[in-house]
Amino acid sequence: KHGVTPADYTAALKKTYTAIKSVDADDTVITGGLAAVPDTKNGMWGAVDYLQQIYANGGGDYLDAVGYHPDTYPPMPSDPAAWNGWQIMETASRGTMVANGDTKQQAWMTEMSAPTSGNGVTVSAAEQAQILSESVALAKNLSWAGPIMWFSYQDSPLDEGFGLLDSWGNRKAAYSTYATLGNQDNNAPTAGMQPGVVDLQVGTARGELL
C-alpha cells in the first residue's frame, strides 16, 4: 500500500510522544489525522484499519487523542450512510478506541472541509455552511468529541474552494456561520470572527491555525 505503513508510523509516534512529554508532560499528543477512507483497497489504507494497526503495534500508550478528518461532502455529516466520514468516526473509529481501552481519550477533528469550487466534487455555499453547522451541533452531543478544525480560512490555488473566504477575500455563507458558532462558544458577542475558539478552529491552506 502507498504511504507510511502503520508500523512505521507507530514507531515514529512513540519517539515523538516521548520527546514531547519529556519537555512538557501536559502537552497533548494527537495522532496524524486519518482520512475518511472506508476500506483498505486500491493502494489506500482505510481509516479504521490504520487505527487498528496503530493499536496493534503498541501505539495506544503513546497518544492523548486520535486525529481524524471526518469529511462528508457532498452529503451532510448527519447522513447515516456507513461510508460517510462522520459515521465512520462515530461508529468504527470510536469503537476501535473503546475496544482498546481509550474510553477517555478524545477524537479531534483535525480537518473538516467542503469545497465550493474546484475540479472535483463541490457543494454550494449554503451547503458548505450547513456542513459546518451540523458538524458542530453533532460534536456537542458527543462527550468524546474534541475540537473541530475547519479547513480552510481562504481559497487558494493549492486548495480551491475550501475557504470561508473566496480568493478575493469575499465572505462566504460559512464565514457568518463560523462567526456565529464562535461567538456562541465564547458566550459573548465580538466585533468580528475570532478563530481559535474552544470547540472550533480554522486553518490556512498550509494547515496552520489562525
Wavefront OBJ file of the C-alpha trace (Angstrom):
o trace
v 0.000 0.000 0.000
v 1.125 3.545 -0.614
v 2.308 5.907 2.081
v 3.685 5.293 5.551
v 2.812 1.885 6.988
v 1.062 1.781 10.373
v 4.094 0.031 11.874
v 6.480 2.762 10.703
v 4.069 5.480 11.748
v 3.630 3.966 15.210
v 7.404 3.756 15.665
v 7.644 7.468 14.850
v 4.675 8.235 17.113
v 6.364 6.547 20.078
v 9.557 8.563 19.624
v 7.644 11.801 19.097
v 5.377 11.263 22.099
v 8.334 10.504 24.335
v 10.237 13.573 23.158
v 7.277 15.914 23.602
v 6.380 14.612 27.056
v 10.000 14.940 28.181
v 9.693 18.680 27.588
v 6.133 19.211 28.825
v 4.145 16.318 30.246
v 0.928 18.327 29.915
v 1.161 18.717 26.151
v -1.500 16.864 24.164
v -0.177 14.471 21.535
v -2.654 13.769 18.741
v -2.176 11.169 16.042
v -1.881 12.314 12.463
v -5.332 12.908 11.042
v -6.817 9.806 9.441
v -8.561 10.413 6.127
v -12.184 9.304 5.832
v -11.418 6.241 3.699
v -13.957 3.466 4.409
v -11.945 0.415 3.320
v -8.377 -0.605 2.639
v -8.106 -1.056 -1.123
v -6.694 0.446 -4.305
v -3.431 1.266 -2.584
v -5.054 3.216 0.247
v -5.428 2.390 3.913
v -8.914 2.516 5.395
v -9.112 4.838 8.394
v -10.267 2.164 10.832
v -7.801 -0.452 9.573
v -4.948 2.011 10.021
v -6.053 2.931 13.535
v -6.409 -0.723 14.479
v -2.837 -1.320 13.339
v -1.580 1.629 15.389
v -3.026 -0.060 18.453
v -1.739 -3.478 17.366
v 1.759 -2.007 17.157
v 1.571 -0.636 20.681
v 0.627 2.944 19.883
v -2.211 3.156 22.398
v 0.131 4.230 25.201
v 1.612 6.978 23.037
v -1.380 9.140 22.171
v -3.631 11.507 24.076
v -6.198 11.858 21.297
v -6.890 10.447 17.860
v -6.833 12.828 14.906
v -9.445 12.284 12.215
v -10.721 14.076 9.098
v -14.483 13.366 9.039
v -15.153 14.956 5.645
v -18.571 14.038 4.282
v -19.289 16.224 1.257
v -21.454 16.284 -0.709
v -23.663 14.509 1.920
v -24.188 16.191 5.255
v -22.492 14.909 8.442
v -25.872 13.645 9.642
v -26.261 11.365 6.605
v -26.462 7.809 8.073
v -24.618 6.113 5.188
v -21.947 3.778 6.552
v -19.302 5.257 4.235
v -19.998 8.795 5.407
v -16.844 10.182 7.024
v -18.672 11.352 10.145
v -20.390 7.993 10.566
v -17.059 6.174 10.257
v -15.759 8.337 13.100
v -18.806 7.879 15.327
v -19.006 4.112 14.947
v -15.985 2.159 13.756
v -13.238 4.631 14.598
v -14.592 5.407 18.056
v -15.374 1.739 18.541
v -11.732 0.892 17.885
v -10.630 3.379 20.524
v -13.049 1.970 23.100
v -12.106 -1.628 22.281
v -8.502 -0.735 23.063
v -9.303 0.889 26.394
v -9.201 4.515 25.224
v -12.614 5.454 26.581
v -11.465 8.806 27.967
v -9.377 9.945 25.018
v -10.978 12.330 22.574
v -11.207 12.245 18.815
v -10.003 15.566 17.420
v -11.478 16.559 14.056
v -8.218 17.938 12.722
v -9.720 18.716 9.335
v -13.331 19.348 8.386
v -13.999 20.811 4.973
v -16.225 21.175 1.928
v -15.171 22.919 -1.313
v -17.490 25.336 -3.102
v -15.423 25.256 -6.305
v -12.705 23.223 -7.989
v -12.332 20.320 -10.378
v -13.669 17.615 -8.050
v -16.872 17.197 -6.073
v -18.198 20.540 -4.841
v -21.063 21.903 -2.771
v -22.950 25.182 -2.805
v -22.016 27.992 -0.415
v -25.183 27.261 1.551
v -24.320 23.560 1.781
v -20.796 24.373 2.964
v -22.261 26.471 5.772
v -24.705 23.700 6.662
v -21.914 21.113 6.849
v -20.037 23.367 9.266
v -23.140 23.978 11.374
v -24.130 20.307 11.505
v -20.611 19.254 12.457
v -20.578 21.495 15.496
v -24.119 20.514 16.522
v -23.309 16.802 16.300
v -19.984 17.164 18.114
v -21.601 18.959 21.030
v -23.661 15.841 21.705
v -20.612 13.569 21.804
v -18.758 13.514 25.119
v -15.596 12.276 23.412
v -15.504 14.880 20.631
v -12.527 17.223 20.694
v -12.070 20.471 18.738
v -13.140 20.844 15.128
v -10.532 22.441 12.870
v -12.106 23.874 9.735
v -10.104 23.795 6.522
v -9.580 26.473 5.486
v -9.673 30.240 6.031
v -9.408 31.424 2.421
v -9.468 29.826 -1.019
v -6.090 29.328 -2.641
v -4.823 27.877 -5.931
v -3.499 24.916 -3.948
v -6.839 24.100 -2.310
v -9.519 25.791 -4.357
v -12.927 26.332 -2.818
v -12.315 25.198 0.754
v -12.124 28.614 2.389
v -14.540 30.642 4.471
v -13.468 33.455 2.150
v -13.103 33.243 -1.606
v -9.789 34.027 -3.303
v -10.689 37.732 -3.430
v -11.422 37.881 0.282
v -15.199 37.940 -0.047
v -17.049 36.205 2.774
v -18.993 33.050 2.006
v -22.045 31.959 3.966
v -19.837 29.665 6.071
v -17.909 32.693 7.338
v -21.007 34.057 9.051
v -21.858 30.575 10.343
v -18.367 30.234 11.778
v -18.583 33.654 13.440
v -21.966 32.845 14.967
v -20.790 29.488 16.306
v -17.600 31.004 17.670
v -19.473 33.754 19.440
v -21.829 31.215 20.998
v -18.917 29.251 22.390
v -17.302 32.391 23.720
v -20.650 33.291 25.332
v -20.177 36.912 24.336
v -20.619 38.967 21.149
v -17.485 40.068 19.319
v -16.823 42.611 16.603
v -15.530 40.022 14.159
v -14.716 36.369 13.707
v -12.399 35.002 16.357
v -10.575 31.889 15.089
v -9.327 29.503 17.713
v -12.411 29.373 19.954
v -12.846 26.493 22.351
v -14.535 23.973 20.063
v -13.916 25.401 16.607
v -10.697 26.450 14.914
v -9.735 27.391 11.393
v -6.540 26.782 9.444
v -4.860 28.250 6.391
v -4.239 26.408 3.137
v -0.986 25.238 4.695
v -2.797 23.753 7.680
v -1.674 26.445 10.117
v -4.093 27.560 12.802
v -5.023 31.229 12.788
l 1 2 3 4 5 6 7 8 9 10 11 12 13 14 15 16 17 18 19 20 21 22 23 24 25 26 27 28 29 30 31 32 33 34 35 36 37 38 39 40 41 42 43 44 45 46 47 48 49 50 51 52 53 54 55 56 57 58 59 60 61 62 63 64 65 66 67 68 69 70 71 72 73 74 75 76 77 78 79 80 81 82 83 84 85 86 87 88 89 90 91 92 93 94 95 96 97 98 99 100 101 102 103 104 105 106 107 108 109 110 111 112 113 114 115 116 117 118 119 120 121 122 123 124 125 126 127 128 129 130 131 132 133 134 135 136 137 138 139 140 141 142 143 144 145 146 147 148 149 150 151 152 153 154 155 156 157 158 159 160 161 162 163 164 165 166 167 168 169 170 171 172 173 174 175 176 177 178 179 180 181 182 183 184 185 186 187 188 189 190 191 192 193 194 195 196 197 198 199 200 201 202 203 204 205 206 207 208 209 210
